[in-house]
Amino acid sequence: MTAELLMLLGGAAAFAITLYWVRRRELREKYAAAWVALATLLLLIGLFPGPIKWFAEWAHLSYPTAVLFVSLPLTYLFAFTVSVSLTHQNRRNVRLTQELAILEERVRQLEKALKQPAPAGPPGGDA
């Protein structure tokens, strides 16, 4: 199996998987766009290997090494942006959980205050 065929199959599989997960609403559109772009790049390299072969010759690399040289930094950047997004979501979840706990405690205190009888006024009525 040649590298071109492997990238062509990988790109087609990436398209299919991405569309499947988006339709199931398991993958957000902002991430799907990046995965579709990566799948497109794989498909284009599989269909038109000339530019990557030229890059490999220019950089004195073998063809598969050139593909890794290009694909690994792209994968790193995408994984890094996903990690940053997950970090923001985690911080937001922690903050929301803390706010929920505070609100639940306030509700408990209000319910407790409503269950207690009102204190009686001073004996002898109003002065």
N, C-alpha and C positions, 0 to 999 in steps of 0.2 A: 504494500500500500504506500503510495507516494504521500509526501507532506501536503501537496495541493489537495488531494482527495480527502485526506484526513481533516484539513481545515474546512473544506466544503461540507463534509458531513457534520463536523462540529458546529459550523455556522447554522446549518439547517436544524440540527437538534436544539441549539440554543434558541432559535426563533420559536420552534414548537413548544419548548418547555416554558419560555417566557410568556407566550400567548396563553398557554394553559393556566399558568398561575395567576395571570392578570384576570382572566375570565372567572376564576374561582375566588377572586378578591383576596388572595393570599399574598400578593405582591403589589406594592404601591406603584402608581404610575411613574413617579419620579425615578424609582430604581429600575423599573421596566424600560424606560427610555435609554438608560445607560447600557442595560443588557442587550437591548435591540441594536444599539450602536456597535457594541462589541461583536454581536452576531453578524452584523452587516460587514464589519471589517474582516471577520474570518471568511465570510462568503466571497468578498471581493478579492482577498488574497488567494483563496482557492481557485477562483475563476480567472484572475489576472495576476499571476505570480511574478510578472516582470519587475514591478517596482521593488519588491522585497528581495528579489534576486540581485537587482542592481545595487541595493543597499548592502547586501551581503558581500558582493564583489568590492564595492567601494570601501567597506570597513574591514576587508580581508577576513571575513567570517565564512563558515560553511552555511549553507542555506538553512538548515534546522536551527543552528545557533542564532542566526539573524532573526528568525521568527520568535525565538525565546527572548532575544535581546529587546524586541519591540513589545511582545505581549506581557512579559513579567512586570515592567514598570506600569503599564496600563492597568493590569490586575491589582497591583499594589495601590495605585491611586484610587481605584474604585473601592477596594476594601477599606482603605483609610477613610474615605468619605462616609461609607456606611457605618464605620465605627464611631465617627464623630456624631453622626445622626443618632445612633443608638445611645451614646453618652448623653446627648441632650434629652432624649426621651426618658432615660433612666432618671435624670435629675428632675425632670418634670413630674414623673410618677412619684418620686420621693416627696416632693413638695406637696403634691395633691393628697398623698396619703397622710401627711402631717396635718394639712388643713382639714381633712375629713375627721381625723382623730380629735382635733380641737373642737370642731363643730359638734361631734357626737357627745363630747364631754359637756359642752354648753347645754345641749338638749337634755342630757341626764340631770344636770343641775336645775334646769327650769322645771322639769317634770317633778323632781323632788320637792322643789319649792311650792309647786301647785298642790301637791298631796298633803303638805303640812297645813294644819288649821291656822287661820289668821290669828295673830296674837290679840288677846282681849284688850280693850282700851282701859284707861285708868278707872278705878271704881268711883262712882258718884257722878258719872256723866261728863258732859263737856263743861269746861270751865270758862 
